[in-house]
């Protein structure tokens, strides 16, 4: 059983919440055997709680493990020399932290908790042993990495070619479908985890531009926003606007496994 490891400056969330393990993530793509589940449980032996805003990984530093985000939400970002920040993506429970940065001498990006988080470190040795002893699990890990690469490509298309209106719509829809998969959203609404500043940093926009775009979406009857609760009122219309297909966000299961 995984155990909580307390480190100075790190805390658990104030109330127990459902933990998401690497087993939960991989089970979306392959049917895990009892042996595989037992192996994964044995390598996930530590849970490290961290406060919101604390860096899990810091750009420029070397590290010898990846992490599973077991609880909470985090962001992957990069800060330029003049202090400008670009948020690359939002990380949800079950997501892997440290790819592709672990393939380089030092981390290319920083990752910090958007909320209080709990992470499970997996050493490189443990990962290499997983590939050697359990090739099916290695194939599923490869599948996850490819899936994340496709999401990054879609973000690049959006930032490079879509209007601000289309970019915001796409991000809101992506969050809806990804949070549904993680059990954090209902059929069409969720608690928006990103502030307008974070949305701006994700889409390469200014905060006033994001504010105007959200207001326009409300006026057009496409979304409602009550406090932090966002509801997508017309998902088909929003999907057409953003050239968005949520079916692919879940990822296809590994064929033959």
N, C-alpha and C positions, 0 to 999 in steps of 0.2 A: 504494500500500500504506500502511496506517495505520502511524504511527510513535509510539513511546512518548515522552512528554514528561515529563521529570523536574522536579518542583517541590520546593523545600525542604520537608521534613517529609512528603514522600510517597515511597512505595516500591512496587516491584513485589512480587508474590507470590514466595515463595522458589523455586517450581518452575513451569515453563511449564504452563498449563492451556488448555483449549479456550476460545476467545473466541466470544462471541455478538454478531452485528452487527444493525443495523437491518434489513438484508436478510433475515436469518434470521427476524426477527419478522414482517415484512410478508409473507414467503413462506408463512406459515401461513394467510393470508387471501386472497391472490391469487397467480396464477402470474406471476412476474416475467419480463419480457423481458430479453434481453441488454443492451439500451440502459438499461433501468431499473436493472439490477444494476451496470452501469458507472457510472451517475450516483451511485448510493448509495455505491459504493466511493470515488468522488472527493470526496464531501462528508464522509466519515468518515476524516479524515486524521490525527487525533491521538488517542492513548490516554493517559489520565492515571491512573496508579496512586496509590491512597490507602490509608492504614493503617485497620484496623478501629477504629471509634469516631470517626473524623474526620468532620466535617460536610461533606457534598458541597454541600448547600444549607442555609442558616441562616435561620430564621424572622425576618422583619423586614428582611431585606436585599433589595436590588434586583439582579436579574441579567438578562442579555440572551441567554440560551441555555437550551436543554434538554439533557439528557444521555441517552445510551443506556448502560444498565448492561451492560458487555461481559463482566464476570467478577466472581464473588462475589455476596454477598447484602447487602441494605441494608434499613433500616426508615424509614418516613415517620411522623413523630410530632409532637405539639404539647405544650409544657409550659405549664401554667397559672401564674397569678401566684404561687401558693403552693408551686410546685415539683412539683405532681402532673403526671404524664406520661400521655398517652394515645397508644398506638401505633395508627396508622390502618391500616397494612398492611405486609406483607413484600414486598420487591422482589427479583425473581429475574433471572438473566441474560436479556437481551433486552428487559427492561421499560424504559419511558420514565420518566425522572426530570425533574420540573419541571412536570408537568400536574396540576392546573389552575393552580398558583401563578404561572405565567408570564403569566397573563391579568390579574394584579393589579399595582398599583404596587410592592408588595413581597411577598415570599414569605409565605404563610400558615402554612407548616409547615417543619419541618426534616427533612432526610434525611441519615442517617449510615450508614457501613458497619457491617454486622453482622459481616462478615469483612473481610480485606483485599480491596479491590475495584479494578477498572479501569473507568473511565468514558470515554465518547467524547462530547465536547461538540459540539453542533450549534447554530450561531448562529441567531437569529431570521431574519436575512437568507437564510441557507441554507434554512431551512424554508419561507419565503415563496416563494423561487425554486422549491422542490420543488412547491409547490401550483400555481404558474403554469405550469411546464414539463411537469409530469407529473401530470395530474389523477387518473390511476388510483392513484398512490401517495398523493395527497391523500385519496382516498376510503378507502384502507386505513388511513391515519392516523386519519381520522374514525371508522372502524369500531373501532379499538383504544380510542379515547377513550370511545366508547359502551359498549364491553365493560367497561372499568374502572369506569365509572359504575354499571353494573349490579351489579358486585361490591361496591361501597360500599353500595348499597341493601340487598343481602343481609346485609351486616354490621350495618346499622342495624336490620333486622328481628330479627336474632339478639340483639343487645345490648338491644333494647327489649322483646322479648316472650319470649325463650326462657329456660329455667332455666340455672343454671350448668352442670349436667350436659350439657344440650343444646348450649350455647355451646361448651364445650370439644370435644365430639364434632365439631361442625361445623368448628371451626378445624382439628382434626387431619385431617379428611377433605379439606378444601380444600387444606391443605399437601401431602397425598399426591398429589392429582390435579394440582395446579400444578407440583409438582416432577417428576412423571412427564413432563409436557409439556416441561419444561426438561431432561430427561434426568438428573435427580438422584435418582430413586427407582425401585425395581423395582415389581412388581405390587401389593405391599401394604405395603412397608416403606421407611423412609428415616431418615436422620440428622436428628433433630429440631433445627432451627436456632434455636429460641426457648427461652430459659430459662423457668423457672416465673414469674419476675418479669416477663418480657416478655409471656408469655401473660396474666398478670394485667392488665398495662397495656393489652393489646389488647382484653380482654373486659370490662373494668370490674369485676374481681374482686380479692380480696385473695390474696396468695401462699399463705397457709394453706388458703384455699378451693380454689385450683387444685390444691394438693398432695392434699387430701382427694378431690377429684374424679378425679384421675388414679389414685389408689389404688383408688377404687371401680370405675373402668373396668377395672383389672387384675383385681380380685376378681370382677367380673362376667364375666370371660373374653372381653372385647371387644378389649382391646389387650394387648400385652406391651411392656415398656420395659427394655432391657438397655443400661445406660449411656445413650448418646444415641440408640441405635437403637430407633426405635418401629415396631412392627408392628401393623397393623389386622387383627385375627384374624377378624372377621366384618363385612365391609364392608356387606352388605345390611342387617344388623341396625343397624349404626351409622348408615347412611343413613336408615333409617326413624325412628330416634330424633331425628335432627336435621333432618328434612324436607329432605334434601340430595340434589341431583341433579348429579353430577359431569360429566354430558355437556355442560352449558352452560359449564363453565369453560374449555374449549378455544376457544370462540367459533366461531360459524358463519362459513364463508367468505363473502366479499362476492358476492352473486348477480350473475351476468352479467359478472364480471371474472375 
